[in-house]
Amino acid sequence: MSSSTQTPLLEMRGINKSFPGVRALDGVTFDLRAGELHALVGENGAGKSTLMKVLAGAYPYPQYEGDIFLNGELQRFHSVRDGSRAGVAVVFQELSLVPEMSVAENIRLGREPQRGGVVQWEQMYSQSAKLLTDLHLKIDVRQPVAELGIGHQQMVEIAKALSQDAKVLVLDEPTAALTDTEADHLFTILQRLRERRIGLIYISHRLEEVFRLSDRITVLRDGKTVGTQPTRELDEPRVIAKMVGREVTQLFPPAGRSGTEEVLAVRGLSAERPDRPGTFALRDIHFSARGGEVLAIAGLMGAGRTELLMSIFGSYLGKVTGEIRIGGEATAIRSPAESIGQGIGFVTEDRKRSGLVLEHSTLENMTLAALPQICGGALTNAPREMAAGKSMVESLRIKTASLFTEVGTLSGGNQQKVVLSKWLLTKPKVLLLDEPTRGIDVGAKQEIYAEIDRLARSGMAVVMVSSELPEVLGLADRILVLRDGQVAGEFSAADATPEAIMACATGQAA
């Protein structure tokens, strides 16, 4: 780790940033040393993304107050291009690649080598290939980005940032969509970047990664700097307490739920792959979910977990066969609208793409699926709609300036609560949850866990997909394990262990 006596590579002093009705940053200080990985943590809404947008020039001067120094020189960024020219690059959680373009075109986008106004393609390919080789990445630079997996797309985004001669690289939730193998590859690359004296700012809700990788940790809470300490002086409980302003003694709700009658029954469900008719993403799935319990669907990536929920909800694009029963009655669900009518709600894996209309208000998103029930007719009843929205804000403790705030401006945790609200207002009998806490902080996780427990105890059948084994073990009453699109095993909460579930998921046990 760099010496604390040297001039920092980056200093941010007294940064203030306000939005209408909200003080997003209040006197924040942050610094970064060359060759250091400095973790920036905090709850959703703490100000992390806002601070990084100030640093990158996305919020240009003088739209913020305070000073930014690079290598001791004061900077005034009036645009993202200014930040990039100074050596600041940000890889956001939502990647900014153009899927139809090649890897090389994405890496050099807007900075293509030209001669006489003509793009020098071979030069662009060779420059991009050298950059990827330096990062020990085996990616064809002529391949369209759309054909790459999400892990390789993430690496291309990092290569794009480094092609701009970045001195400071910001990574925002870089492993959120990566497999363990892809994440390990990323960590190896980050170590190589540190050896090249690039300063890394690492934002993640996965504290095990923070402690594995970082030299120092800075905690933000409510737009203020709580403190900065060497990682070796901290542990997870202390960091969590700094993030949420209280001790989080019990993350998961207490056990003791018991399922009642069968609410959802799935019999012989199979689903063909939409792009490969005759091949199956799911084959002959049988299970049931009872009111008053949480049924977790576990399995490795690609096992068919998301496809199962989509098939039940009527949103899967391939051909689905089999029988679904709600409350003992067989039902033919061919669309999400029919599913909603049968009392099924579905919190999807990707809230930004399939859960929310980002440019619409918080209220419009909350009431989108339940408007006919709320208003009781063809015409909108504004007072009843407002009352429904207010009740959700209060019961789920959603932080928003008003119900008319654009939902895309809310933090990830609050966006997830809005998605949950949308389905709770439909008063579902069965609630399907696909990765319900992905990309949200520990405080918001605890609140969503408590809400899932409350819903189950109220008699709802909750079916949850999660890639996090602690979450599965902490919440579920029963666990169904999928492998290669088929049911590989079922466990009660009492019998489930991480080793048993993983053995089942990988085919080592029946």
SEVEXVEX-511148 format. One record per residue (C-alpha): residue number from 1; chain; x, y, z; residue in three letters. Coordinates in steps of 0.02 Angstrom, whole numbers, padded with zeros to 5 digits. Example, Ala and Ser with C-alpha at 12.3 -4.5 7.8 and 13.67 -1.06 7.14 Angstrom:
// SEVEXVEX-511148
sevo:torse:u:v:w:kolmi
1:A:00615:-00225:00390:ALA;
2:A:00684:-00053:00357:SER;
END
This chain:
// SEVEXVEX-511148
sevo:torse:u:v:w:kolmi
1:A:00000:00000:00000:MET;
2:A:00058:00175:-00040:SER;
3:A:00137:00280:00093:SER;
4:A:00017:00394:00186:SER;
5:A:00145:00535:00177:THR;
6:A:00148:00552:-00012:GLN;
7:A:00035:00672:-00108:THR;
8:A:-00128:00581:-00144:PRO;
9:A:-00167:00539:-00325:LEU;
10:A:-00342:00605:-00294:LEU;
11:A:-00419:00718:-00162:GLU;
12:A:-00601:00771:-00147:MET;
13:A:-00627:00905:-00014:ARG;
14:A:-00790:00971:00056:GLY;
15:A:-00901:00908:-00086:ILE;
16:A:-01082:00968:-00076:ASN;
17:A:-01218:00922:-00201:LYS;
18:A:-01404:00956:-00188:SER;
19:A:-01558:00907:-00287:PHE;
20:A:-01731:00984:-00262:PRO;
21:A:-01778:00944:-00084:GLY;
22:A:-01628:00830:-00055:VAL;
23:A:-01451:00862:00009:ARG;
24:A:-01363:00716:-00077:ALA;
25:A:-01184:00759:-00023:LEU;
26:A:-01140:00860:00131:ASP;
27:A:-00956:00906:00150:GLY;
28:A:-00890:00738:00088:VAL;
29:A:-00702:00709:00091:THR;
30:A:-00614:00566:00001:PHE;
31:A:-00438:00529:-00057:ASP;
32:A:-00350:00396:-00160:LEU;
33:A:-00168:00346:-00176:ARG;
34:A:-00080:00279:-00331:ALA;
35:A:-00085:00089:-00335:GLY;
36:A:-00217:00080:-00199:GLU;
37:A:-00388:-00003:-00200:LEU;
38:A:-00498:00107:-00091:HIS;
39:A:-00673:00039:-00056:ALA;
40:A:-00819:00160:-00045:LEU;
41:A:-00967:00085:00048:VAL;
42:A:-01133:00142:00116:GLY;
43:A:-01318:00107:00105:GLU;
44:A:-01414:00142:-00054:ASN;
45:A:-01445:00329:-00054:GLY;
46:A:-01290:00365:00050:ALA;
47:A:-01215:00467:-00092:GLY;
48:A:-01087:00348:-00170:LYS;
49:A:-01147:00360:-00349:SER;
50:A:-01176:00547:-00335:THR;
51:A:-00998:00573:-00273:LEU;
52:A:-00928:00471:-00417:MET;
53:A:-01032:00568:-00544:LYS;
54:A:-00959:00729:-00473:VAL;
55:A:-00785:00654:-00491:LEU;
56:A:-00817:00598:-00671:ALA;
57:A:-00889:00765:-00727:GLY;
58:A:-01066:00696:-00751:ALA;
59:A:-01120:00831:-00627:TYR;
60:A:-01013:00974:-00696:PRO;
61:A:-00940:01119:-00601:TYR;
62:A:-01019:01230:-00534:PRO;
63:A:-01167:01113:-00504:GLN;
64:A:-01076:01055:-00347:TYR;
65:A:-00972:01140:-00213:GLU;
66:A:-00799:01088:-00156:GLY;
67:A:-00631:01049:-00233:ASP;
68:A:-00558:00904:-00331:ILE;
69:A:-00368:00882:-00345:PHE;
70:A:-00273:00762:-00457:LEU;
71:A:-00088:00747:-00414:ASN;
72:A:-00106:00906:-00313:GLY;
73:A:-00182:01009:-00455:GLU;
74:A:-00356:01085:-00438:LEU;
75:A:-00479:01019:-00567:GLN;
76:A:-00641:01095:-00633:ARG;
77:A:-00732:00967:-00739:PHE;
78:A:-00869:01040:-00848:HIS;
79:A:-00910:00876:-00934:SER;
80:A:-00873:00689:-00932:VAL;
81:A:-00749:00721:-01073:ARG;
82:A:-00652:00839:-00957:ASP;
83:A:-00644:00704:-00824:GLY;
84:A:-00588:00575:-00950:SER;
85:A:-00450:00688:-01019:ARG;
86:A:-00386:00713:-00841:ALA;
87:A:-00375:00525:-00816:GLY;
88:A:-00538:00481:-00725:VAL;
89:A:-00637:00333:-00791:ALA;
90:A:-00795:00257:-00716:VAL;
91:A:-00864:00083:-00752:VAL;
92:A:-01044:00094:-00695:PHE;
93:A:-01152:-00056:-00648:GLN;
94:A:-01257:-00030:-00805:GLU;
95:A:-01127:-00053:-00942:LEU;
96:A:-01118:00078:-01080:SER;
97:A:-01068:-00034:-01224:LEU;
98:A:-01151:-00037:-01396:VAL;
99:A:-01203:-00220:-01421:PRO;
100:A:-01205:-00215:-01611:GLU;
101:A:-01028:-00147:-01624:MET;
102:A:-00869:-00249:-01613:SER;
103:A:-00757:-00257:-01460:VAL;
104:A:-00629:-00142:-01543:ALA;
105:A:-00762:-00016:-01597:GLU;
106:A:-00825:-00007:-01418:ASN;
107:A:-00652:00014:-01345:ILE;
108:A:-00609:00157:-01464:ARG;
109:A:-00784:00231:-01481:LEU;
110:A:-00770:00417:-01517:GLY;
111:A:-00580:00403:-01525:ARG;
112:A:-00557:00296:-01681:GLU;
113:A:-00386:00313:-01765:PRO;
114:A:-00413:00409:-01927:GLN;
115:A:-00315:00470:-02076:ARG;
116:A:-00394:00599:-02189:GLY;
117:A:-00562:00570:-02106:GLY;
118:A:-00555:00382:-02141:VAL;
119:A:-00555:00257:-01997:VAL;
120:A:-00397:00152:-01994:GLN;
121:A:-00479:-00013:-01951:TRP;
122:A:-00325:-00124:-01941:GLU;
123:A:-00239:00002:-01828:GLN;
124:A:-00393:00006:-01716:MET;
125:A:-00398:-00185:-01709:TYR;
126:A:-00213:-00200:-01668:SER;
127:A:-00219:-00064:-01534:GLN;
128:A:-00370:-00146:-01452:SER;
129:A:-00292:-00319:-01463:ALA;
130:A:-00132:-00257:-01378:LYS;
131:A:-00234:-00179:-01238:LEU;
132:A:-00328:-00341:-01207:LEU;
133:A:-00166:-00442:-01216:THR;
134:A:-00088:-00328:-01084:ASP;
135:A:-00237:-00372:-00973:LEU;
136:A:-00215:-00558:-01012:HIS;
137:A:-00387:-00563:-01093:LEU;
138:A:-00423:-00683:-01237:LYS;
139:A:-00561:-00591:-01328:ILE;
140:A:-00581:-00573:-01516:ASP;
141:A:-00580:-00385:-01549:VAL;
142:A:-00684:-00409:-01708:ARG;
143:A:-00824:-00500:-01617:GLN;
144:A:-00987:-00406:-01584:PRO;
145:A:-01006:-00363:-01399:VAL;
146:A:-01182:-00438:-01401:ALA;
147:A:-01104:-00611:-01424:GLU;
148:A:-00999:-00597:-01265:LEU;
149:A:-01052:-00654:-01093:GLY;
150:A:-01079:-00522:-00960:ILE;
151:A:-00909:-00560:-00882:GLY;
152:A:-00815:-00525:-01043:HIS;
153:A:-00922:-00371:-01074:GLN;
154:A:-00866:-00307:-00904:GLN;
155:A:-00684:-00333:-00954:MET;
156:A:-00713:-00240:-01118:VAL;
157:A:-00785:-00094:-01019:GLU;
158:A:-00629:-00091:-00910:ILE;
159:A:-00517:-00100:-01065:ALA;
160:A:-00615:00045:-01140:LYS;
161:A:-00582:00147:-00983:ALA;
162:A:-00397:00105:-00983:LEU;
163:A:-00381:00149:-01168:SER;
164:A:-00411:00329:-01112:GLN;
165:A:-00251:00322:-01007:ASP;
166:A:-00349:00319:-00845:ALA;
167:A:-00255:00359:-00685:LYS;
168:A:-00411:00337:-00576:VAL;
169:A:-00529:00193:-00613:LEU;
170:A:-00698:00184:-00525:VAL;
171:A:-00787:00015:-00521:LEU;
172:A:-00971:00021:-00468:ASP;
173:A:-01036:-00151:-00414:GLU;
174:A:-00921:-00237:-00539:PRO;
175:A:-00965:-00416:-00487:THR;
176:A:-01154:-00397:-00473:ALA;
177:A:-01186:-00502:-00629:ALA;
178:A:-01027:-00607:-00632:LEU;
179:A:-01002:-00790:-00591:THR;
180:A:-00874:-00834:-00458:ASP;
181:A:-00748:-00882:-00593:THR;
182:A:-00774:-00718:-00686:GLU;
183:A:-00758:-00620:-00523:ALA;
184:A:-00593:-00707:-00482:ASP;
185:A:-00528:-00660:-00655:HIS;
186:A:-00580:-00480:-00625:LEU;
187:A:-00488:-00478:-00457:PHE;
188:A:-00329:-00539:-00544:THR;
189:A:-00342:-00397:-00669:ILE;
190:A:-00369:-00270:-00530:LEU;
191:A:-00208:-00328:-00448:GLN;
192:A:-00114:-00301:-00612:ARG;
193:A:-00187:-00125:-00624:LEU;
194:A:-00127:-00086:-00448:ARG;
195:A:00047:-00142:-00498:GLU;
196:A:00037:-00014:-00638:ARG;
197:A:00003:00121:-00505:ARG;
198:A:-00176:00149:-00559:ILE;
199:A:-00287:00206:-00415:GLY;
200:A:-00446:00102:-00397:LEU;
201:A:-00608:00156:-00312:ILE;
202:A:-00713:00002:-00277:TYR;
203:A:-00899:00016:-00238:ILE;
204:A:-00985:-00144:-00182:SER;
205:A:-01118:-00207:-00064:HIS;
206:A:-01024:-00372:-00053:ARG;
207:A:-00921:-00341:00102:LEU;
208:A:-00824:-00504:00084:GLU;
209:A:-00752:-00431:-00078:GLU;
210:A:-00716:-00266:00006:VAL;
211:A:-00615:-00351:00142:PHE;
212:A:-00528:-00466:00020:ARG;
213:A:-00471:-00329:-00099:LEU;
214:A:-00460:-00159:-00018:SER;
215:A:-00321:-00064:00070:ASP;
216:A:-00437:00064:00149:ARG;
217:A:-00625:00084:00172:ILE;
218:A:-00724:00246:00173:THR;
219:A:-00904:00240:00237:VAL;
220:A:-01037:00363:00181:LEU;
221:A:-01203:00383:00271:ARG;
222:A:-01341:00507:00226:ASP;
223:A:-01223:00603:00111:GLY;
224:A:-01086:00626:00241:LYS;
225:A:-00917:00546:00269:THR;
226:A:-00928:00435:00423:VAL;
227:A:-00743:00393:00418:GLY;
228:A:-00596:00314:00328:THR;
229:A:-00488:00176:00402:GLN;
230:A:-00364:00044:00345:PRO;
231:A:-00458:-00117:00306:THR;
232:A:-00351:-00216:00428:ARG;
233:A:-00422:-00112:00572:GLU;
234:A:-00604:-00154:00532:LEU;
235:A:-00721:-00303:00522:ASP;
236:A:-00890:-00328:00441:GLU;
237:A:-01000:-00293:00594:PRO;
238:A:-00910:-00127:00626:ARG;
239:A:-00926:-00074:00444:VAL;
240:A:-01111:-00120:00441:ILE;
241:A:-01141:-00021:00600:ALA;
242:A:-01057:00131:00522:LYS;
243:A:-01160:00111:00363:MET;
244:A:-01331:00099:00445:VAL;
245:A:-01298:00199:00604:GLY;
246:A:-01345:00054:00716:ARG;
247:A:-01291:-00122:00759:GLU;
248:A:-01369:-00252:00645:VAL;
249:A:-01375:-00397:00765:THR;
250:A:-01492:-00511:00667:GLN;
251:A:-01498:-00495:00478:LEU;
252:A:-01628:-00631:00449:PHE;
253:A:-01797:-00644:00536:PRO;
254:A:-01821:-00781:00667:PRO;
255:A:-01875:-00954:00611:ALA;
256:A:-02042:-01028:00658:GLY;
257:A:-02157:-01010:00508:ARG;
258:A:-02263:-01160:00457:SER;
259:A:-02347:-01180:00289:GLY;
260:A:-02534:-01212:00280:THR;
261:A:-02633:-01266:00127:GLU;
262:A:-02560:-01282:-00046:GLU;
263:A:-02579:-01118:-00143:VAL;
264:A:-02473:-01153:-00298:LEU;
265:A:-02447:-01322:-00379:ALA;
266:A:-02338:-01352:-00532:VAL;
267:A:-02354:-01519:-00620:ARG;
268:A:-02247:-01581:-00766:GLY;
269:A:-02193:-01407:-00820:LEU;
270:A:-02074:-01403:-00968:SER;
271:A:-02011:-01251:-01064:ALA;
272:A:-01930:-01251:-01236:GLU;
273:A:-01789:-01130:-01271:ARG;
274:A:-01859:-00990:-01382:PRO;
275:A:-01702:-00984:-01488:ASP;
276:A:-01683:-01173:-01504:ARG;
277:A:-01851:-01261:-01525:PRO;
278:A:-01843:-01443:-01473:GLY;
279:A:-01716:-01408:-01333:THR;
280:A:-01775:-01373:-01157:PHE;
281:A:-01731:-01246:-01024:ALA;
282:A:-01846:-01340:-00904:LEU;
283:A:-01905:-01519:-00908:ARG;
284:A:-02043:-01604:-00807:ASP;
285:A:-02040:-01489:-00654:ILE;
286:A:-02152:-01538:-00507:HIS;
287:A:-02169:-01439:-00345:PHE;
288:A:-02292:-01349:-00234:SER;
289:A:-02289:-01193:-00126:ALA;
290:A:-02395:-01172:00029:ARG;
291:A:-02469:-01017:00106:GLY;
292:A:-02369:-00957:00255:GLY;
293:A:-02199:-01016:00193:GLU;
294:A:-02049:-00959:00091:VAL;
295:A:-01996:-01084:-00041:LEU;
296:A:-01822:-01048:-00108:ALA;
297:A:-01765:-01104:-00281:ILE;
298:A:-01577:-01136:-00277:ALA;
299:A:-01455:-01193:-00410:GLY;
300:A:-01307:-01137:-00514:LEU;
301:A:-01319:-01003:-00647:MET;
302:A:-01404:-01079:-00800:GLY;
303:A:-01498:-01210:-00699:ALA;
304:A:-01666:-01137:-00752:GLY;
305:A:-01717:-01039:-00597:ARG;
306:A:-01769:-00878:-00685:THR;
307:A:-01849:-00976:-00828:GLU;
308:A:-01956:-01067:-00700:LEU;
309:A:-02026:-00907:-00625:LEU;
310:A:-02054:-00831:-00797:MET;
311:A:-02147:-00987:-00854:SER;
312:A:-02263:-00981:-00704:ILE;
313:A:-02295:-00796:-00733:PHE;
314:A:-02330:-00814:-00919:GLY;
315:A:-02183:-00706:-00975:SER;
316:A:-02068:-00842:-01043:TYR;
317:A:-02047:-00826:-01231:LEU;
318:A:-02030:-01011:-01271:GLY;
319:A:-02167:-01143:-01276:LYS;
320:A:-02222:-01196:-01101:VAL;
321:A:-02318:-01356:-01063:THR;
322:A:-02381:-01432:-00901:GLY;
323:A:-02509:-01388:-00769:GLU;
324:A:-02515:-01244:-00646:ILE;
325:A:-02644:-01244:-00507:ARG;
326:A:-02688:-01094:-00399:ILE;
327:A:-02788:-01135:-00243:GLY;
328:A:-02821:-01309:-00311:GLY;
329:A:-02893:-01250:-00476:GLU;
330:A:-02804:-01280:-00642:ALA;
331:A:-02768:-01121:-00738:THR;
332:A:-02700:-01083:-00910:ALA;
333:A:-02580:-00937:-00895:ILE;
334:A:-02525:-00870:-01064:ARG;
335:A:-02477:-00693:-01017:SER;
336:A:-02427:-00585:-00867:PRO;
337:A:-02601:-00505:-00871:ALA;
338:A:-02682:-00675:-00846:GLU;
339:A:-02557:-00714:-00709:SER;
340:A:-02599:-00554:-00616:ILE;
341:A:-02783:-00597:-00632:GLY;
342:A:-02747:-00766:-00550:GLN;
343:A:-02662:-00682:-00402:GLY;
344:A:-02478:-00700:-00447:ILE;
345:A:-02350:-00560:-00429:GLY;
346:A:-02172:-00564:-00498:PHE;
347:A:-02025:-00459:-00438:VAL;
348:A:-01904:-00483:-00583:THR;
349:A:-01716:-00502:-00575:GLU;
350:A:-01676:-00339:-00667:ASP;
351:A:-01780:-00200:-00592:ARG;
352:A:-01717:-00067:-00713:LYS;
353:A:-01756:-00163:-00872:ARG;
354:A:-01912:-00261:-00827:SER;
355:A:-01974:-00199:-00658:GLY;
356:A:-01987:-00010:-00676:LEU;
357:A:-02026:00127:-00801:VAL;
358:A:-01878:00234:-00749:LEU;
359:A:-01937:00399:-00823:GLU;
360:A:-02107:00387:-00736:HIS;
361:A:-02147:00440:-00559:SER;
362:A:-02133:00333:-00403:THR;
363:A:-02322:00334:-00387:LEU;
364:A:-02354:00282:-00568:GLU;
365:A:-02235:00135:-00547:ASN;
366:A:-02314:00081:-00383:MET;
367:A:-02491:00077:-00451:THR;
368:A:-02452:00015:-00627:LEU;
369:A:-02509:-00165:-00603:ALA;
370:A:-02651:-00131:-00479:ALA;
371:A:-02732:00026:-00550:LEU;
372:A:-02899:-00059:-00593:PRO;
373:A:-02911:-00130:-00417:GLN;
374:A:-02863:00034:-00335:ILE;
375:A:-02977:00145:-00438:CYS;
376:A:-03121:00023:-00456:GLY;
377:A:-03162:00070:-00636:GLY;
378:A:-03101:00131:-00803:ALA;
379:A:-03058:00306:-00739:LEU;
380:A:-02913:00348:-00626:THR;
381:A:-02961:00395:-00449:ASN;
382:A:-02818:00511:-00400:ALA;
383:A:-02856:00520:-00212:PRO;
384:A:-02866:00330:-00197:ARG;
385:A:-02707:00310:-00301:GLU;
386:A:-02616:00436:-00190:MET;
387:A:-02677:00349:-00032:ALA;
388:A:-02616:00180:-00096:ALA;
389:A:-02445:00254:-00138:GLY;
390:A:-02429:00339:00032:LYS;
391:A:-02471:00178:00122:SER;
392:A:-02330:00087:00030:MET;
393:A:-02205:00227:00065:VAL;
394:A:-02246:00215:00249:GLU;
395:A:-02253:00026:00267:SER;
396:A:-02094:-00008:00168:LEU;
397:A:-02003:00150:00226:ARG;
398:A:-01965:00207:00049:ILE;
399:A:-01854:00361:00043:LYS;
400:A:-01916:00479:-00092:THR;
401:A:-01938:00669:-00096:ALA;
402:A:-02118:00642:-00154:SER;
403:A:-02230:00517:-00241:LEU;
404:A:-02202:00617:-00401:PHE;
405:A:-02012:00596:-00397:THR;
406:A:-01947:00508:-00552:GLU;
407:A:-01915:00330:-00495:VAL;
408:A:-01752:00319:-00593:GLY;
409:A:-01675:00446:-00475:THR;
410:A:-01704:00339:-00320:LEU;
411:A:-01569:00230:-00244:SER;
412:A:-01564:00045:-00290:GLY;
413:A:-01638:-00012:-00124:GLY;
414:A:-01782:00111:-00137:ASN;
415:A:-01813:00062:-00318:GLN;
416:A:-01825:-00119:-00263:GLN;
417:A:-01952:-00071:-00131:LYS;
418:A:-02055:00019:-00265:VAL;
419:A:-02056:-00141:-00370:VAL;
420:A:-02111:-00240:-00218:LEU;
421:A:-02247:-00111:-00184:SER;
422:A:-02312:-00129:-00362:LYS;
423:A:-02349:-00312:-00333:TRP;
424:A:-02410:-00297:-00153:LEU;
425:A:-02544:-00176:-00211:LEU;
426:A:-02615:-00315:-00322:THR;
427:A:-02643:-00417:-00163:LYS;
428:A:-02564:-00576:-00233:PRO;
429:A:-02590:-00753:-00168:LYS;
430:A:-02419:-00804:-00236:VAL;
431:A:-02269:-00688:-00242:LEU;
432:A:-02123:-00737:-00354:LEU;
433:A:-01957:-00654:-00310:LEU;
434:A:-01806:-00666:-00425:ASP;
435:A:-01647:-00608:-00337:GLU;
436:A:-01746:-00488:-00225:PRO;
437:A:-01594:-00408:-00144:THR;
438:A:-01472:-00398:-00291:ARG;
439:A:-01372:-00236:-00290:GLY;
440:A:-01441:-00165:-00127:ILE;
441:A:-01356:-00128:00038:ASP;
442:A:-01365:-00225:00200:VAL;
443:A:-01487:-00105:00283:GLY;
444:A:-01611:-00118:00139:ALA;
445:A:-01584:-00306:00135:LYS;
446:A:-01634:-00322:00317:GLN;
447:A:-01794:-00223:00284:GLU;
448:A:-01840:-00329:00132:ILE;
449:A:-01805:-00489:00229:TYR;
450:A:-01922:-00429:00366:ALA;
451:A:-02056:-00389:00235:GLU;
452:A:-02039:-00561:00154:ILE;
453:A:-02060:-00639:00327:ASP;
454:A:-02214:-00531:00362:ARG;
455:A:-02294:-00579:00196:LEU;
456:A:-02265:-00764:00226:ALA;
457:A:-02334:-00753:00403:ARG;
458:A:-02488:-00666:00334:SER;
459:A:-02527:-00822:00232:GLY;
460:A:-02448:-00779:00064:MET;
461:A:-02349:-00911:-00032:ALA;
462:A:-02177:-00838:-00070:VAL;
463:A:-02066:-00921:-00202:VAL;
464:A:-01891:-00846:-00205:MET;
465:A:-01741:-00869:-00319:VAL;
466:A:-01574:-00817:-00245:SER;
467:A:-01392:-00845:-00292:SER;
468:A:-01336:-00806:-00115:GLU;
469:A:-01334:-00964:-00009:LEU;
470:A:-01338:-00869:00158:PRO;
471:A:-01498:-00785:00097:GLU;
472:A:-01575:-00951:00046:VAL;
473:A:-01531:-01032:00212:LEU;
474:A:-01582:-00879:00314:GLY;
475:A:-01754:-00855:00237:LEU;
476:A:-01820:-01019:00168:ALA;
477:A:-01934:-01146:00251:ASP;
478:A:-01904:-01267:00107:ARG;
479:A:-01773:-01266:-00031:ILE;
480:A:-01795:-01337:-00206:LEU;
481:A:-01632:-01364:-00300:VAL;
482:A:-01627:-01359:-00491:LEU;
483:A:-01491:-01431:-00601:ARG;
484:A:-01491:-01425:-00791:ASP;
485:A:-01674:-01377:-00795:GLY;
486:A:-01735:-01517:-00683:GLN;
487:A:-01772:-01537:-00498:VAL;
488:A:-01616:-01612:-00420:ALA;
489:A:-01675:-01615:-00239:GLY;
490:A:-01778:-01536:-00101:GLU;
491:A:-01727:-01491:00076:PHE;
492:A:-01817:-01433:00231:SER;
493:A:-01739:-01286:00322:ALA;
494:A:-01685:-01404:00461:ALA;
495:A:-01593:-01520:00342:ASP;
496:A:-01514:-01390:00228:ALA;
497:A:-01329:-01350:00236:THR;
498:A:-01221:-01254:00111:PRO;
499:A:-01124:-01413:00073:GLU;
500:A:-01281:-01517:00042:ALA;
501:A:-01360:-01387:-00073:ILE;
502:A:-01202:-01362:-00175:MET;
503:A:-01175:-01550:-00189:ALA;
504:A:-01352:-01567:-00254:CYS;
505:A:-01335:-01420:-00374:ALA;
506:A:-01174:-01489:-00448:THR;
507:A:-01236:-01668:-00465:GLY;
508:A:-01135:-01743:-00323:GLN;
509:A:-01289:-01799:-00225:ALA;
510:A:-01466:-01850:-00264:ALA;
END
